[in-house]
């Protein structure tokens, strides 16, 4: 039986120094059929560089042009999830 797709939304703001650890935690789960949507809530650090340096087809990066808060970022991530 096929495993259903699970969407994980990870909002972040100026966490370039810890985001790879959070991403690794999600990707190293025993459940493989997932997509990880990293929503950058207007960071002005190297968050994008760090996320894009991790080459895994399950990661989707979404960037807000300005900080809107965690709740908005989560909802944006849901909008970018696959059905």
PDB file of N, CA, C and O in Angstrom:
ATOM      1  N   UNK A   1       0.835  -1.179   0.000  1.00  0.00           N
ATOM      2  CA  UNK A   1       0.000   0.000   0.000  1.00  0.00           C
ATOM      3  C   UNK A   1       0.880   1.243   0.000  1.00  0.00           C
ATOM      4  O   UNK A   1       1.869   1.312   0.731  1.00  0.00           O
ATOM      5  N   UNK A   2       0.521   2.216  -0.815  1.00  0.00           N
ATOM      6  CA  UNK A   2       1.286   3.459  -0.893  1.00  0.00           C
ATOM      7  C   UNK A   2       1.091   4.292   0.364  1.00  0.00           C
ATOM      8  O   UNK A   2       0.002   4.345   0.935  1.00  0.00           O
ATOM      9  N   UNK A   3       2.156   4.929   0.772  1.00  0.00           N
ATOM     10  CA  UNK A   3       2.063   5.838   1.914  1.00  0.00           C
ATOM     11  C   UNK A   3       1.518   7.177   1.434  1.00  0.00           C
ATOM     12  O   UNK A   3       1.957   7.672   0.396  1.00  0.00           O
ATOM     13  N   UNK A   4       0.577   7.776   2.154  1.00  0.00           N
ATOM     14  CA  UNK A   4       0.086   9.092   1.755  1.00  0.00           C
ATOM     15  C   UNK A   4       1.169  10.154   1.958  1.00  0.00           C
ATOM     16  O   UNK A   4       2.055  10.005   2.799  1.00  0.00           O
ATOM     17  N   UNK A   5       1.078  11.212   1.178  1.00  0.00           N
ATOM     18  CA  UNK A   5       2.025  12.311   1.303  1.00  0.00           C
ATOM     19  C   UNK A   5       1.729  13.105   2.571  1.00  0.00           C
ATOM     20  O   UNK A   5       0.577  13.429   2.859  1.00  0.00           O
ATOM     21  N   UNK A   6       2.769  13.411   3.313  1.00  0.00           N
ATOM     22  CA  UNK A   6       2.667  14.258   4.498  1.00  0.00           C
ATOM     23  C   UNK A   6       3.417  15.549   4.200  1.00  0.00           C
ATOM     24  O   UNK A   6       4.570  15.520   3.772  1.00  0.00           O
ATOM     25  N   UNK A   7       2.756  16.682   4.429  1.00  0.00           N
ATOM     26  CA  UNK A   7       3.385  17.990   4.233  1.00  0.00           C
ATOM     27  C   UNK A   7       3.811  18.541   5.586  1.00  0.00           C
ATOM     28  O   UNK A   7       3.008  18.626   6.515  1.00  0.00           O
ATOM     29  N   UNK A   8       5.071  18.911   5.685  1.00  0.00           N
ATOM     30  CA  UNK A   8       5.611  19.506   6.903  1.00  0.00           C
ATOM     31  C   UNK A   8       5.934  20.962   6.584  1.00  0.00           C
ATOM     32  O   UNK A   8       6.696  21.247   5.660  1.00  0.00           O
ATOM     33  N   UNK A   9       5.354  21.877   7.351  1.00  0.00           N
ATOM     34  CA  UNK A   9       5.589  23.304   7.154  1.00  0.00           C
ATOM     35  C   UNK A   9       6.515  23.780   8.265  1.00  0.00           C
ATOM     36  O   UNK A   9       6.238  23.598   9.450  1.00  0.00           O
ATOM     37  N   UNK A  10       7.620  24.394   7.854  1.00  0.00           N
ATOM     38  CA  UNK A  10       8.628  24.879   8.798  1.00  0.00           C
ATOM     39  C   UNK A  10       8.823  26.381   8.603  1.00  0.00           C
ATOM     40  O   UNK A  10       9.588  26.799   7.734  1.00  0.00           O
ATOM     41  N   UNK A  11       8.135  27.197   9.407  1.00  0.00           N
ATOM     42  CA  UNK A  11       8.362  28.645   9.304  1.00  0.00           C
ATOM     43  C   UNK A  11       9.694  28.997   9.966  1.00  0.00           C
ATOM     44  O   UNK A  11      10.093  28.379  10.954  1.00  0.00           O
ATOM     45  N   UNK A  12      10.367  29.987   9.414  1.00  0.00           N
ATOM     46  CA  UNK A  12      11.654  30.394   9.973  1.00  0.00           C
ATOM     47  C   UNK A  12      11.884  31.880   9.747  1.00  0.00           C
ATOM     48  O   UNK A  12      11.374  32.466   8.792  1.00  0.00           O
ATOM     49  N   UNK A  13      12.658  32.472  10.636  1.00  0.00           N
ATOM     50  CA  UNK A  13      13.024  33.877  10.511  1.00  0.00           C
ATOM     51  C   UNK A  13      14.424  34.069  11.093  1.00  0.00           C
ATOM     52  O   UNK A  13      14.633  33.888  12.293  1.00  0.00           O
ATOM     53  N   UNK A  14      15.377  34.434  10.242  1.00  0.00           N
ATOM     54  CA  UNK A  14      16.766  34.676  10.646  1.00  0.00           C
ATOM     55  C   UNK A  14      17.348  33.533  11.485  1.00  0.00           C
ATOM     56  O   UNK A  14      17.906  33.759  12.558  1.00  0.00           O
ATOM     57  N   UNK A  15      17.209  32.321  10.984  1.00  0.00           N
ATOM     58  CA  UNK A  15      17.737  31.150  11.684  1.00  0.00           C
ATOM     59  C   UNK A  15      18.703  30.360  10.804  1.00  0.00           C
ATOM     60  O   UNK A  15      18.730  29.130  10.850  1.00  0.00           O
ATOM     61  N   UNK A  16      19.478  31.057  10.019  1.00  0.00           N
ATOM     62  CA  UNK A  16      20.433  30.370   9.143  1.00  0.00           C
ATOM     63  C   UNK A  16      21.357  29.447   9.933  1.00  0.00           C
ATOM     64  O   UNK A  16      21.787  28.408   9.432  1.00  0.00           O
ATOM     65  N   UNK A  17      21.654  29.830  11.154  1.00  0.00           N
ATOM     66  CA  UNK A  17      22.600  29.060  11.964  1.00  0.00           C
ATOM     67  C   UNK A  17      21.989  27.777  12.542  1.00  0.00           C
ATOM     68  O   UNK A  17      22.730  26.927  13.038  1.00  0.00           O
ATOM     69  N   UNK A  18      20.676  27.614  12.493  1.00  0.00           N
ATOM     70  CA  UNK A  18      20.062  26.388  13.024  1.00  0.00           C
ATOM     71  C   UNK A  18      19.132  25.685  12.039  1.00  0.00           C
ATOM     72  O   UNK A  18      18.687  24.570  12.313  1.00  0.00           O
ATOM     73  N   UNK A  19      18.833  26.297  10.919  1.00  0.00           N
ATOM     74  CA  UNK A  19      17.824  25.734  10.017  1.00  0.00           C
ATOM     75  C   UNK A  19      18.236  24.377   9.452  1.00  0.00           C
ATOM     76  O   UNK A  19      17.375  23.522   9.244  1.00  0.00           O
ATOM     77  N   UNK A  20      19.500  24.158   9.202  1.00  0.00           N
ATOM     78  CA  UNK A  20      19.916  22.863   8.643  1.00  0.00           C
ATOM     79  C   UNK A  20      19.647  21.736   9.634  1.00  0.00           C
ATOM     80  O   UNK A  20      19.308  20.628   9.220  1.00  0.00           O
ATOM     81  N   UNK A  21      19.789  21.992  10.917  1.00  0.00           N
ATOM     82  CA  UNK A  21      19.511  20.974  11.928  1.00  0.00           C
ATOM     83  C   UNK A  21      18.014  20.625  11.936  1.00  0.00           C
ATOM     84  O   UNK A  21      17.650  19.455  12.053  1.00  0.00           O
ATOM     85  N   UNK A  22      17.162  21.630  11.814  1.00  0.00           N
ATOM     86  CA  UNK A  22      15.722  21.387  11.769  1.00  0.00           C
ATOM     87  C   UNK A  22      15.341  20.615  10.508  1.00  0.00           C
ATOM     88  O   UNK A  22      14.530  19.691  10.564  1.00  0.00           O
ATOM     89  N   UNK A  23      15.921  20.991   9.380  1.00  0.00           N
ATOM     90  CA  UNK A  23      15.645  20.293   8.120  1.00  0.00           C
ATOM     91  C   UNK A  23      16.106  18.842   8.202  1.00  0.00           C
ATOM     92  O   UNK A  23      15.376  17.932   7.808  1.00  0.00           O
ATOM     93  N   UNK A  24      17.306  18.628   8.708  1.00  0.00           N
ATOM     94  CA  UNK A  24      17.816  17.254   8.853  1.00  0.00           C
ATOM     95  C   UNK A  24      16.902  16.416   9.727  1.00  0.00           C
ATOM     96  O   UNK A  24      16.683  15.238   9.446  1.00  0.00           O
ATOM     97  N   UNK A  25      16.368  17.012  10.783  1.00  0.00           N
ATOM     98  CA  UNK A  25      15.470  16.289  11.669  1.00  0.00           C
ATOM     99  C   UNK A  25      14.239  15.799  10.930  1.00  0.00           C
ATOM    100  O   UNK A  25      13.797  14.670  11.142  1.00  0.00           O
ATOM    101  N   UNK A  26      13.684  16.626  10.071  1.00  0.00           N
ATOM    102  CA  UNK A  26      12.507  16.229   9.292  1.00  0.00           C
ATOM    103  C   UNK A  26      12.880  15.172   8.258  1.00  0.00           C
ATOM    104  O   UNK A  26      12.198  14.154   8.140  1.00  0.00           O
ATOM    105  N   UNK A  27      13.940  15.400   7.521  1.00  0.00           N
ATOM    106  CA  UNK A  27      14.308  14.492   6.431  1.00  0.00           C
ATOM    107  C   UNK A  27      14.801  13.135   6.919  1.00  0.00           C
ATOM    108  O   UNK A  27      14.757  12.158   6.171  1.00  0.00           O
ATOM    109  N   UNK A  28      15.266  13.062   8.152  1.00  0.00           N
ATOM    110  CA  UNK A  28      15.787  11.802   8.682  1.00  0.00           C
ATOM    111  C   UNK A  28      14.723  10.938   9.364  1.00  0.00           C
ATOM    112  O   UNK A  28      15.056   9.942  10.005  1.00  0.00           O
ATOM    113  N   UNK A  29      13.471  11.305   9.232  1.00  0.00           N
ATOM    114  CA  UNK A  29      12.393  10.481   9.788  1.00  0.00           C
ATOM    115  C   UNK A  29      12.296   9.174   9.009  1.00  0.00           C
ATOM    116  O   UNK A  29      12.722   9.097   7.857  1.00  0.00           O
ATOM    117  N   UNK A  30      11.743   8.167   9.633  1.00  0.00           N
ATOM    118  CA  UNK A  30      11.601   6.883   8.952  1.00  0.00           C
ATOM    119  C   UNK A  30      10.499   6.919   7.898  1.00  0.00           C
ATOM    120  O   UNK A  30      10.480   6.087   6.991  1.00  0.00           O
ATOM    121  N   UNK A  31       9.596   7.865   8.012  1.00  0.00           N
ATOM    122  CA  UNK A  31       8.539   8.048   7.015  1.00  0.00           C
ATOM    123  C   UNK A  31       9.123   8.879   5.886  1.00  0.00           C
ATOM    124  O   UNK A  31       9.549  10.013   6.107  1.00  0.00           O
ATOM    125  N   UNK A  32       9.149   8.329   4.683  1.00  0.00           N
ATOM    126  CA  UNK A  32       9.860   8.974   3.584  1.00  0.00           C
ATOM    127  C   UNK A  32       8.972   9.839   2.700  1.00  0.00           C
ATOM    128  O   UNK A  32       9.450  10.830   2.147  1.00  0.00           O
ATOM    129  N   UNK A  33       7.700   9.499   2.549  1.00  0.00           N
ATOM    130  CA  UNK A  33       6.844  10.194   1.591  1.00  0.00           C
ATOM    131  C   UNK A  33       6.344  11.515   2.186  1.00  0.00           C
ATOM    132  O   UNK A  33       5.205  11.626   2.640  1.00  0.00           O
ATOM    133  N   UNK A  34       7.216  12.488   2.168  1.00  0.00           N
ATOM    134  CA  UNK A  34       6.862  13.790   2.722  1.00  0.00           C
ATOM    135  C   UNK A  34       7.444  14.902   1.871  1.00  0.00           C
ATOM    136  O   UNK A  34       8.387  14.711   1.103  1.00  0.00           O
ATOM    137  N   UNK A  35       6.847  16.068   2.038  1.00  0.00           N
ATOM    138  CA  UNK A  35       7.412  17.277   1.464  1.00  0.00           C
ATOM    139  C   UNK A  35       7.650  18.227   2.623  1.00  0.00           C
ATOM    140  O   UNK A  35       6.841  18.317   3.547  1.00  0.00           O
ATOM    141  N   UNK A  36       8.764  18.930   2.563  1.00  0.00           N
ATOM    142  CA  UNK A  36       9.109  19.902   3.589  1.00  0.00           C
ATOM    143  C   UNK A  36       9.041  21.284   2.961  1.00  0.00           C
ATOM    144  O   UNK A  36       9.787  21.598   2.034  1.00  0.00           O
ATOM    145  N   UNK A  37       8.146  22.094   3.473  1.00  0.00           N
ATOM    146  CA  UNK A  37       7.978  23.448   2.960  1.00  0.00           C
ATOM    147  C   UNK A  37       8.584  24.402   3.986  1.00  0.00           C
ATOM    148  O   UNK A  37       8.026  24.611   5.062  1.00  0.00           O
ATOM    149  N   UNK A  38       9.728  24.972   3.638  1.00  0.00           N
ATOM    150  CA  UNK A  38      10.400  25.931   4.509  1.00  0.00           C
ATOM    151  C   UNK A  38       9.911  27.317   4.106  1.00  0.00           C
ATOM    152  O   UNK A  38      10.142  27.764   2.983  1.00  0.00           O
ATOM    153  N   UNK A  39       9.237  27.987   5.026  1.00  0.00           N
ATOM    154  CA  UNK A  39       8.715  29.325   4.757  1.00  0.00           C
ATOM    155  C   UNK A  39       9.601  30.326   5.481  1.00  0.00           C
ATOM    156  O   UNK A  39       9.587  30.426   6.708  1.00  0.00           O
ATOM    157  N   UNK A  40      10.365  31.057   4.698  1.00  0.00           N
ATOM    158  CA  UNK A  40      11.261  32.089   5.213  1.00  0.00           C
ATOM    159  C   UNK A  40      10.445  33.372   5.373  1.00  0.00           C
ATOM    160  O   UNK A  40      10.010  33.968   4.387  1.00  0.00           O
ATOM    161  N   UNK A  41      10.245  33.782   6.604  1.00  0.00           N
ATOM    162  CA  UNK A  41       9.367  34.911   6.907  1.00  0.00           C
ATOM    163  C   UNK A  41      10.118  36.242   6.870  1.00  0.00           C
ATOM    164  O   UNK A  41      10.118  36.994   7.844  1.00  0.00           O
ATOM    165  N   UNK A  42      10.758  36.519   5.731  1.00  0.00           N
ATOM    166  CA  UNK A  42      11.420  37.804   5.540  1.00  0.00           C
ATOM    167  C   UNK A  42      12.804  37.900   6.167  1.00  0.00           C
ATOM    168  O   UNK A  42      13.232  38.992   6.542  1.00  0.00           O
ATOM    169  N   UNK A  43      13.499  36.800   6.286  1.00  0.00           N
ATOM    170  CA  UNK A  43      14.842  36.816   6.886  1.00  0.00           C
ATOM    171  C   UNK A  43      15.789  37.719   6.108  1.00  0.00           C
ATOM    172  O   UNK A  43      15.633  37.912   4.902  1.00  0.00           O
ATOM    173  N   UNK A  44      16.769  38.269   6.812  1.00  0.00           N
ATOM    174  CA  UNK A  44      17.811  39.059   6.159  1.00  0.00           C
ATOM    175  C   UNK A  44      19.185  38.470   6.442  1.00  0.00           C
ATOM    176  O   UNK A  44      20.194  39.174   6.396  1.00  0.00           O
ATOM    177  N   UNK A  45      19.218  37.171   6.735  1.00  0.00           N
ATOM    178  CA  UNK A  45      20.485  36.476   6.920  1.00  0.00           C
ATOM    179  C   UNK A  45      20.658  35.483   5.764  1.00  0.00           C
ATOM    180  O   UNK A  45      20.052  35.668   4.709  1.00  0.00           O
ATOM    181  N   UNK A  46      21.450  34.461   5.936  1.00  0.00           N
ATOM    182  CA  UNK A  46      21.736  33.496   4.868  1.00  0.00           C
ATOM    183  C   UNK A  46      20.810  32.279   4.882  1.00  0.00           C
ATOM    184  O   UNK A  46      21.205  31.202   4.435  1.00  0.00           O
ATOM    185  N   UNK A  47      19.609  32.431   5.377  1.00  0.00           N
ATOM    186  CA  UNK A  47      18.684  31.304   5.445  1.00  0.00           C
ATOM    187  C   UNK A  47      18.485  30.666   4.081  1.00  0.00           C
ATOM    188  O   UNK A  47      18.562  29.444   3.956  1.00  0.00           O
ATOM    189  N   UNK A  48      18.232  31.466   3.066  1.00  0.00           N
ATOM    190  CA  UNK A  48      18.006  30.922   1.711  1.00  0.00           C
ATOM    191  C   UNK A  48      19.214  30.105   1.240  1.00  0.00           C
ATOM    192  O   UNK A  48      19.047  29.012   0.701  1.00  0.00           O
ATOM    193  N   UNK A  49      20.401  30.618   1.436  1.00  0.00           N
ATOM    194  CA  UNK A  49      21.624  29.928   1.004  1.00  0.00           C
ATOM    195  C   UNK A  49      21.733  28.566   1.690  1.00  0.00           C
ATOM    196  O   UNK A  49      22.056  27.565   1.051  1.00  0.00           O
ATOM    197  N   UNK A  50      21.465  28.538   2.984  1.00  0.00           N
ATOM    198  CA  UNK A  50      21.559  27.287   3.735  1.00  0.00           C
ATOM    199  C   UNK A  50      20.522  26.286   3.233  1.00  0.00           C
ATOM    200  O   UNK A  50      20.851  25.125   2.985  1.00  0.00           O
ATOM    201  N   UNK A  51      19.281  26.722   3.081  1.00  0.00           N
ATOM    202  CA  UNK A  51      18.223  25.812   2.627  1.00  0.00           C
ATOM    203  C   UNK A  51      18.535  25.286   1.229  1.00  0.00           C
ATOM    204  O   UNK A  51      18.403  24.089   0.976  1.00  0.00           O
ATOM    205  N   UNK A  52      18.943  26.162   0.326  1.00  0.00           N
ATOM    206  CA  UNK A  52      19.209  25.735  -1.045  1.00  0.00           C
ATOM    207  C   UNK A  52      20.478  24.894  -1.179  1.00  0.00           C
ATOM    208  O   UNK A  52      20.693  24.265  -2.216  1.00  0.00           O
ATOM    209  N   UNK A  53      21.309  24.876  -0.155  1.00  0.00           N
ATOM    210  CA  UNK A  53      22.507  24.030  -0.203  1.00  0.00           C
ATOM    211  C   UNK A  53      22.192  22.573   0.140  1.00  0.00           C
ATOM    212  O   UNK A  53      23.026  21.688  -0.051  1.00  0.00           O
ATOM    213  N   UNK A  54      20.998  22.337   0.642  1.00  0.00           N
ATOM    214  CA  UNK A  54      20.571  20.971   0.965  1.00  0.00           C
ATOM    215  C   UNK A  54      19.792  20.448  -0.240  1.00  0.00           C
ATOM    216  O   UNK A  54      18.682  20.899  -0.520  1.00  0.00           O
ATOM    217  N   UNK A  55      20.375  19.517  -0.927  1.00  0.00           N
ATOM    218  CA  UNK A  55      19.797  19.021  -2.178  1.00  0.00           C
ATOM    219  C   UNK A  55      18.925  17.800  -1.909  1.00  0.00           C
ATOM    220  O   UNK A  55      19.399  16.664  -1.865  1.00  0.00           O
ATOM    221  N   UNK A  56      17.660  18.068  -1.735  1.00  0.00           N
ATOM    222  CA  UNK A  56      16.681  17.003  -1.530  1.00  0.00           C
ATOM    223  C   UNK A  56      15.397  17.443  -2.219  1.00  0.00           C
ATOM    224  O   UNK A  56      14.872  18.520  -1.936  1.00  0.00           O
ATOM    225  N   UNK A  57      14.904  16.625  -3.105  1.00  0.00           N
ATOM    226  CA  UNK A  57      13.734  17.000  -3.904  1.00  0.00           C
ATOM    227  C   UNK A  57      12.477  17.186  -3.063  1.00  0.00           C
ATOM    228  O   UNK A  57      11.483  17.722  -3.552  1.00  0.00           O
ATOM    229  N   UNK A  58      12.507  16.755  -1.813  1.00  0.00           N
ATOM    230  CA  UNK A  58      11.335  16.895  -0.951  1.00  0.00           C
ATOM    231  C   UNK A  58      11.227  18.292  -0.325  1.00  0.00           C
ATOM    232  O   UNK A  58      10.215  18.612   0.298  1.00  0.00           O
ATOM    233  N   UNK A  59      12.260  19.121  -0.486  1.00  0.00           N
ATOM    234  CA  UNK A  59      12.269  20.462   0.118  1.00  0.00           C
ATOM    235  C   UNK A  59      11.741  21.491  -0.873  1.00  0.00           C
ATOM    236  O   UNK A  59      12.132  21.515  -2.040  1.00  0.00           O
ATOM    237  N   UNK A  60      10.847  22.335  -0.383  1.00  0.00           N
ATOM    238  CA  UNK A  60      10.350  23.474  -1.151  1.00  0.00           C
ATOM    239  C   UNK A  60      10.618  24.713  -0.305  1.00  0.00           C
ATOM    240  O   UNK A  60      10.284  24.746   0.879  1.00  0.00           O
ATOM    241  N   UNK A  61      11.220  25.728  -0.912  1.00  0.00           N
ATOM    242  CA  UNK A  61      11.554  26.975  -0.209  1.00  0.00           C
ATOM    243  C   UNK A  61      10.611  28.078  -0.670  1.00  0.00           C
ATOM    244  O   UNK A  61      10.460  28.318  -1.868  1.00  0.00           O
ATOM    245  N   UNK A  62       9.977  28.749   0.294  1.00  0.00           N
ATOM    246  CA  UNK A  62       9.067  29.858   0.012  1.00  0.00           C
ATOM    247  C   UNK A  62       9.559  31.052   0.827  1.00  0.00           C
ATOM    248  O   UNK A  62       9.844  30.920   2.017  1.00  0.00           O
ATOM    249  N   UNK A  63       9.658  32.217   0.186  1.00  0.00           N
ATOM    250  CA  UNK A  63      10.175  33.414   0.865  1.00  0.00           C
ATOM    251  C   UNK A  63       9.127  34.511   0.896  1.00  0.00           C
ATOM    252  O   UNK A  63       8.576  34.887  -0.139  1.00  0.00           O
ATOM    253  N   UNK A  64       8.853  35.025   2.096  1.00  0.00           N
ATOM    254  CA  UNK A  64       8.041  36.230   2.247  1.00  0.00           C
ATOM    255  C   UNK A  64       8.945  37.434   2.031  1.00  0.00           C
ATOM    256  O   UNK A  64      10.112  37.407   2.422  1.00  0.00           O
ATOM    257  N   UNK A  65       8.430  38.481   1.422  1.00  0.00           N
ATOM    258  CA  UNK A  65       9.240  39.676   1.199  1.00  0.00           C
ATOM    259  C   UNK A  65       9.438  40.474   2.482  1.00  0.00           C
ATOM    260  O   UNK A  65      10.385  41.252   2.600  1.00  0.00           O
ATOM    261  N   UNK A  66       8.536  40.276   3.443  1.00  0.00           N
ATOM    262  CA  UNK A  66       8.675  40.937   4.743  1.00  0.00           C
ATOM    263  C   UNK A  66       8.145  39.987   5.811  1.00  0.00           C
ATOM    264  O   UNK A  66       7.418  39.042   5.505  1.00  0.00           O
ATOM    265  N   UNK A  67       8.508  40.240   7.051  1.00  0.00           N
ATOM    266  CA  UNK A  67       8.071  39.398   8.152  1.00  0.00           C
ATOM    267  C   UNK A  67       6.589  39.630   8.430  1.00  0.00           C
ATOM    268  O   UNK A  67       6.147  40.763   8.619  1.00  0.00           O
ATOM    269  N   UNK A  68       5.835  38.537   8.452  1.00  0.00           N
ATOM    270  CA  UNK A  68       4.393  38.617   8.683  1.00  0.00           C
ATOM    271  C   UNK A  68       3.958  37.825   9.906  1.00  0.00           C
ATOM    272  O   UNK A  68       2.786  37.862  10.281  1.00  0.00           O
ATOM    273  N   UNK A  69       4.874  37.119  10.523  1.00  0.00           N
ATOM    274  CA  UNK A  69       4.553  36.325  11.708  1.00  0.00           C
ATOM    275  C   UNK A  69       4.404  34.849  11.399  1.00  0.00           C
ATOM    276  O   UNK A  69       4.159  34.455  10.259  1.00  0.00           O
ATOM    277  N   UNK A  70       4.557  34.040  12.439  1.00  0.00           N
ATOM    278  CA  UNK A  70       4.564  32.586  12.279  1.00  0.00           C
ATOM    279  C   UNK A  70       3.240  32.041  11.766  1.00  0.00           C
ATOM    280  O   UNK A  70       3.235  31.132  10.936  1.00  0.00           O
ATOM    281  N   UNK A  71       2.123  32.571  12.238  1.00  0.00           N
ATOM    282  CA  UNK A  71       0.818  32.045  11.810  1.00  0.00           C
ATOM    283  C   UNK A  71       0.610  32.254  10.308  1.00  0.00           C
ATOM    284  O   UNK A  71       0.182  31.341   9.603  1.00  0.00           O
ATOM    285  N   UNK A  72       0.914  33.451   9.829  1.00  0.00           N
ATOM    286  CA  UNK A  72       0.789  33.726   8.396  1.00  0.00           C
ATOM    287  C   UNK A  72       1.736  32.829   7.608  1.00  0.00           C
ATOM    288  O   UNK A  72       1.362  32.290   6.566  1.00  0.00           O
ATOM    289  N   UNK A  73       2.961  32.667   8.101  1.00  0.00           N
ATOM    290  CA  UNK A  73       3.951  31.829   7.417  1.00  0.00           C
ATOM    291  C   UNK A  73       3.471  30.382   7.333  1.00  0.00           C
ATOM    292  O   UNK A  73       3.638  29.737   6.297  1.00  0.00           O
ATOM    293  N   UNK A  74       2.880  29.866   8.403  1.00  0.00           N
ATOM    294  CA  UNK A  74       2.357  28.503   8.367  1.00  0.00           C
ATOM    295  C   UNK A  74       1.239  28.378   7.316  1.00  0.00           C
ATOM    296  O   UNK A  74       1.210  27.428   6.534  1.00  0.00           O
ATOM    297  N   UNK A  75       0.333  29.346   7.316  1.00  0.00           N
ATOM    298  CA  UNK A  75      -0.761  29.314   6.340  1.00  0.00           C
ATOM    299  C   UNK A  75      -0.236  29.404   4.912  1.00  0.00           C
ATOM    300  O   UNK A  75      -0.765  28.749   4.013  1.00  0.00           O
ATOM    301  N   UNK A  76       0.797  30.207   4.698  1.00  0.00           N
ATOM    302  CA  UNK A  76       1.412  30.299   3.379  1.00  0.00           C
ATOM    303  C   UNK A  76       2.011  28.950   2.982  1.00  0.00           C
ATOM    304  O   UNK A  76       1.886  28.519   1.836  1.00  0.00           O
ATOM    305  N   UNK A  77       2.653  28.296   3.929  1.00  0.00           N
ATOM    306  CA  UNK A  77       3.203  26.968   3.664  1.00  0.00           C
ATOM    307  C   UNK A  77       2.129  25.975   3.265  1.00  0.00           C
ATOM    308  O   UNK A  77       2.326  25.170   2.355  1.00  0.00           O
ATOM    309  N   UNK A  78       0.998  26.030   3.942  1.00  0.00           N
ATOM    310  CA  UNK A  78      -0.119  25.135   3.607  1.00  0.00           C
ATOM    311  C   UNK A  78      -0.594  25.403   2.182  1.00  0.00           C
ATOM    312  O   UNK A  78      -0.905  24.470   1.441  1.00  0.00           O
ATOM    313  N   UNK A  79      -0.649  26.685   1.799  1.00  0.00           N
ATOM    314  CA  UNK A  79      -1.065  27.026   0.435  1.00  0.00           C
ATOM    315  C   UNK A  79      -0.116  26.465  -0.618  1.00  0.00           C
ATOM    316  O   UNK A  79      -0.526  26.194  -1.747  1.00  0.00           O
ATOM    317  N   UNK A  80       1.148  26.290  -0.249  1.00  0.00           N
ATOM    318  CA  UNK A  80       2.146  25.773  -1.191  1.00  0.00           C
ATOM    319  C   UNK A  80       2.283  24.254  -1.124  1.00  0.00           C
ATOM    320  O   UNK A  80       3.084  23.674  -1.857  1.00  0.00           O
ATOM    321  N   UNK A  81       1.521  23.615  -0.266  1.00  0.00           N
ATOM    322  CA  UNK A  81       1.616  22.165  -0.158  1.00  0.00           C
ATOM    323  C   UNK A  81       0.890  21.494  -1.323  1.00  0.00           C
ATOM    324  O   UNK A  81      -0.013  22.071  -1.928  1.00  0.00           O
ATOM    325  N   UNK A  82       1.295  20.294  -1.615  1.00  0.00           N
ATOM    326  CA  UNK A  82       0.651  19.527  -2.677  1.00  0.00           C
ATOM    327  C   UNK A  82      -0.619  18.897  -2.138  1.00  0.00           C
ATOM    328  O   UNK A  82      -0.691  18.556  -0.958  1.00  0.00           O
ATOM    329  N   UNK A  83      -1.613  18.739  -2.987  1.00  0.00           N
ATOM    330  CA  UNK A  83      -2.877  18.111  -2.544  1.00  0.00           C
ATOM    331  C   UNK A  83      -2.695  16.631  -2.271  1.00  0.00           C
ATOM    332  O   UNK A  83      -3.649  15.950  -1.893  1.00  0.00           O
TER     333      UNK A  83
END
